[in-house]
Amino acid sequence: MTSAVQTLDLEQLREIIAEVLDVETADVGDDTSFTDDLEIDSLMALEVVVVLEKRYRVKLREEELKQVTCLRAAYGLIAQKLADPR
């Protein structure tokens, strides 16, 4: 039986975010700002968060949503949630 917890992989996370934002994977650099560099609005940012919550089976609190500003930040936050799902 496999675990319900998803393994976090930076490149896979990059692909997921690129797909949601409808941009090339190469455009999603580790520190590329979703809002400044990729020019996404708050609705699209929320869509990214919802997809990540479903994919990795984590729940982000409202104050944590603002931390998802780039790939590196999203990766760090999800890794933290997977390690300690409280």
ROSE-4610 file (N, C-alpha, C; in Angstrom, 1 decimal, always signed):
// ROSE-4610
residu = [M/M/M/T/T/T/S/S/S/A/A/A/V/V/V/Q/Q/Q/T/T/T/L/L/L/D/D/D/L/L/L/E/E/E/Q/Q/Q/L/L/L/R/R/R/E/E/E/I/I/I/I/I/I/A/A/A/E/E/E/V/V/V/L/L/L/D/D/D/V/V/V/E/E/E/T/T/T/A/A/A/D/D/D/V/V/V/G/G/G/D/D/D/D/D/D/T/T/T/S/S/S/F/F/F/T/T/T/D/D/D/D/D/D/L/L/L/E/E/E/I/I/I/D/D/D/S/S/S/L/L/L/M/M/M/A/A/A/L/L/L/E/E/E/V/V/V/V/V/V/V/V/V/V/V/V/L/L/L/E/E/E/K/K/K/R/R/R/Y/Y/Y/R/R/R/V/V/V/K/K/K/L/L/L/R/R/R/E/E/E/E/E/E/E/E/E/L/L/L/K/K/K/Q/Q/Q/V/V/V/T/T/T/C/C/C/L/L/L/R/R/R/A/A/A/A/A/A/Y/Y/Y/G/G/G/L/L/L/I/I/I/A/A/A/Q/Q/Q/K/K/K/L/L/L/A/A/A/D/D/D/P/P/P/R/R/R]
num = [1/1/1/2/2/2/3/3/3/4/4/4/5/5/5/6/6/6/7/7/7/8/8/8/9/9/9/10/10/10/11/11/11/12/12/12/13/13/13/14/14/14/15/15/15/16/16/16/17/17/17/18/18/18/19/19/19/20/20/20/21/21/21/22/22/22/23/23/23/24/24/24/25/25/25/26/26/26/27/27/27/28/28/28/29/29/29/30/30/30/31/31/31/32/32/32/33/33/33/34/34/34/35/35/35/36/36/36/37/37/37/38/38/38/39/39/39/40/40/40/41/41/41/42/42/42/43/43/43/44/44/44/45/45/45/46/46/46/47/47/47/48/48/48/49/49/49/50/50/50/51/51/51/52/52/52/53/53/53/54/54/54/55/55/55/56/56/56/57/57/57/58/58/58/59/59/59/60/60/60/61/61/61/62/62/62/63/63/63/64/64/64/65/65/65/66/66/66/67/67/67/68/68/68/69/69/69/70/70/70/71/71/71/72/72/72/73/73/73/74/74/74/75/75/75/76/76/76/77/77/77/78/78/78/79/79/79/80/80/80/81/81/81/82/82/82/83/83/83/84/84/84/85/85/85/86/86/86]
x = [+0.8/+0.0/+0.9/+0.6/+1.4/+0.9/+1.8/+1.4/+0.6/-0.3/-1.1/-0.3/+0.8/+1.7/+2.5/+2.4/+3.1/+4.6/+5.5/+6.9/+7.1/+7.8/+8.0/+9.3/+9.1/+10.2/+10.2/+11.3/+11.4/+11.0/+11.5/+11.2/+9.8/+9.2/+7.8/+6.9/+7.3/+6.6/+6.7/+7.8/+8.0/+7.1/+7.0/+6.1/+4.6/+4.2/+2.8/+2.5/+3.4/+3.1/+3.1/+4.0/+4.0/+2.8/+2.3/+1.0/-0.2/-0.3/-1.4/-1.3/-0.1/+0.1/+0.1/+0.1/+0.1/+1.4/+2.5/+3.8/+4.8/+5.9/+6.9/+7.6/+7.9/+8.6/+9.9/+10.6/+11.8/+11.6/+10.4/+10.0/+9.9/+9.7/+9.5/+10.9/+11.7/+13.0/+12.7/+13.8/+13.6/+13.2/+13.7/+13.3/+12.5/+12.0/+11.1/+9.9/+9.6/+8.4/+7.2/+6.2/+5.0/+4.3/+4.2/+3.5/+4.3/+5.5/+6.3/+6.9/+7.5/+8.1/+7.1/+6.2/+5.2/+3.9/+3.8/+2.6/+1.3/+1.2/+0.0/-0.8/-2.1/-2.9/-3.3/-4.0/-4.3/-5.2/-6.1/-6.9/-6.1/-5.2/-4.3/-3.4/-2.9/-2.1/-2.9/-4.2/-5.0/-5.2/-5.3/-5.5/-4.2/-3.1/-1.8/-1.9/-2.3/-2.3/-3.3/-4.5/-5.5/-5.0/-4.3/-3.8/-2.7/-1.8/-0.8/-1.3/-2.4/-3.0/-3.6/-4.2/-4.8/-3.8/-2.8/-1.7/-0.9/-0.6/+0.3/-0.5/-1.8/-2.7/-2.2/-2.0/-1.7/-2.7/-2.8/-3.7/-2.8/-2.9/-2.2/-3.1/-2.6/-3.4/-3.3/-4.3/-4.4/-3.1/-2.5/-1.2/-0.1/-0.2/+0.9/+0.7/-0.5/-0.7/+0.2/+0.4/+1.3/+2.7/+3.1/+4.5/+4.8/+3.8/+4.0/+4.2/+5.4/+5.7/+6.6/+7.3/+8.1/+8.3/+8.9/+9.0/+9.8/+10.9/+11.6/+10.8/+10.0/+9.1/+8.0/+7.4/+6.4/+7.0/+8.1/+8.8/+9.1/+9.6/+9.9/+8.7/+7.7/+6.4/+5.8/+5.7/+5.1/+6.0/+7.3/+8.2/+7.9/+7.8/+7.5/+6.2/+5.2/+3.8/+3.9/+4.6/+4.7/+5.4/+6.4/+7.2/+6.4/+5.6/+4.8/+3.4/+2.5/+1.2/+0.2/+0.6/-0.3/-0.7]
y = [-1.2/+0.0/+1.2/+2.2/+3.5/+4.5/+5.4/+6.4/+7.5/+8.1/+9.2/+10.5/+10.6/+11.7/+11.8/+12.9/+13.0/+13.4/+12.9/+13.3/+14.6/+15.5/+16.8/+16.8/+17.2/+17.3/+18.7/+19.4/+20.8/+21.0/+20.1/+20.2/+19.9/+18.9/+18.6/+19.8/+20.4/+21.6/+22.7/+22.9/+23.9/+23.6/+22.4/+22.0/+22.3/+21.9/+22.1/+23.6/+24.4/+25.9/+26.5/+26.0/+26.5/+26.2/+25.0/+24.6/+25.4/+25.7/+26.5/+27.9/+28.4/+29.8/+30.0/+28.8/+28.8/+29.6/+29.2/+29.8/+28.6/+28.9/+27.9/+27.5/+26.2/+25.8/+26.6/+26.9/+27.7/+29.1/+29.6/+30.9/+30.9/+29.8/+29.6/+29.3/+30.4/+30.2/+30.0/+29.6/+29.3/+30.6/+31.7/+33.0/+34.0/+33.5/+34.3/+34.7/+36.0/+36.4/+36.1/+35.5/+35.2/+36.5/+37.4/+38.6/+39.7/+39.9/+40.9/+40.4/+39.2/+38.7/+38.1/+37.3/+36.6/+37.3/+38.4/+39.3/+38.5/+37.7/+37.0/+37.9/+37.8/+38.5/+37.6/+38.2/+37.5/+36.3/+36.4/+35.2/+34.0/+34.3/+33.3/+32.7/+33.6/+33.1/+32.2/+32.5/+31.6/+30.3/+30.3/+29.1/+28.2/+28.8/+28.0/+27.4/+28.1/+27.6/+26.4/+26.6/+25.5/+24.2/+24.4/+23.2/+22.5/+23.3/+22.8/+22.1/+22.7/+22.0/+20.7/+20.6/+19.4/+18.3/+18.8/+17.9/+17.3/+18.1/+17.6/+17.3/+17.5/+17.2/+17.9/+19.2/+20.1/+21.2/+21.9/+23.0/+24.2/+25.3/+26.5/+27.5/+28.0/+29.0/+30.4/+31.2/+32.5/+33.3/+33.4/+34.1/+33.5/+32.2/+31.5/+31.7/+32.0/+32.2/+33.3/+34.3/+35.5/+35.1/+34.0/+33.5/+32.8/+32.4/+31.7/+32.7/+33.3/+34.4/+33.9/+32.8/+32.2/+30.7/+30.1/+28.6/+28.2/+28.9/+28.5/+28.6/+29.7/+29.9/+28.8/+28.5/+27.5/+26.2/+25.8/+24.6/+24.5/+25.5/+25.5/+25.3/+26.1/+26.0/+24.6/+24.1/+22.7/+21.7/+21.8/+20.8/+20.9/+22.0/+22.2/+21.5/+21.8/+21.2/+19.7/+19.1/+17.7/+17.1/+17.8/+17.3/+17.3/+18.4/+18.6/+19.1/+18.2/+18.5/+19.2/+19.6/+20.3/+21.6]
z = [+0.0/+0.0/+0.0/-0.8/-0.9/+0.1/+0.5/+1.4/+0.7/+1.5/+1.0/+0.9/+1.6/+1.5/+0.2/-0.4/-1.7/-1.4/-2.3/-2.2/-2.9/-2.3/-2.8/-3.7/-4.9/-5.8/-6.4/-6.4/-6.8/-8.3/-9.2/-10.6/-10.9/-10.2/-10.4/-9.9/-8.8/-8.3/-9.3/-9.9/-11.0/-12.1/-12.6/-13.7/-13.3/-12.1/-11.7/-11.7/-11.1/-11.1/-12.5/-13.3/-14.7/-15.4/-15.2/-15.9/-15.4/-14.1/-13.5/-14.1/-14.1/-14.6/-16.1/-16.8/-18.3/-18.8/-18.2/-18.7/-18.9/-19.6/-19.8/-18.5/-18.3/-17.1/-16.9/-17.9/-17.8/-17.2/-17.3/-16.8/-15.3/-14.7/-13.3/-12.6/-12.4/-11.7/-10.2/-9.6/-8.1/-7.4/-7.8/-7.1/-7.9/-9.0/-9.9/-9.1/-9.0/-8.3/-9.1/-8.5/-9.2/-9.6/-8.7/-9.0/-9.8/-9.5/-10.2/-11.5/-11.5/-12.8/-13.7/-13.2/-14.0/-14.1/-13.4/-13.4/-13.2/-12.2/-11.9/-10.9/-11.0/-10.0/-8.8/-7.9/-6.6/-6.9/-7.8/-8.2/-8.7/-9.6/-10.1/-9.0/-8.1/-7.0/-6.1/-5.9/-5.1/-5.8/-7.1/-7.9/-7.7/-7.7/-7.5/-6.1/-5.1/-3.8/-3.7/-4.3/-4.2/-4.9/-6.0/-6.7/-5.9/-5.3/-4.4/-3.2/-2.6/-1.4/-1.8/-2.9/-3.4/-3.7/-4.5/-5.0/-3.8/-2.8/-1.7/-0.5/-0.5/+0.6/+1.9/+1.7/+2.8/+2.9/+4.0/+4.2/+4.6/+3.8/+4.1/+4.8/+5.9/+6.6/+5.9/+6.1/+5.4/+5.4/+6.6/+6.7/+6.0/+5.7/+5.0/+3.5/+3.0/+1.6/+1.0/+1.8/+1.4/+1.2/+1.8/+1.7/+0.4/-0.3/-1.6/-2.7/-2.7/-3.6/-4.8/-4.6/-5.7/-5.5/-6.4/-6.3/-5.0/-4.7/-3.5/-2.3/-2.1/-1.0/-0.9/-2.1/-2.1/-1.7/-2.2/-1.9/-0.4/+0.2/+1.6/+2.5/+2.1/+2.9/+2.8/+1.6/+1.5/+2.1/+2.0/+2.7/+4.2/+4.7/+6.2/+6.5/+5.7/+6.0/+5.9/+4.9/+4.8/+6.0/+6.5/+7.6/+8.9/+9.0/+10.3/+9.9/+9.6/+9.0/+9.9/+11.1/+12.0/+11.4]
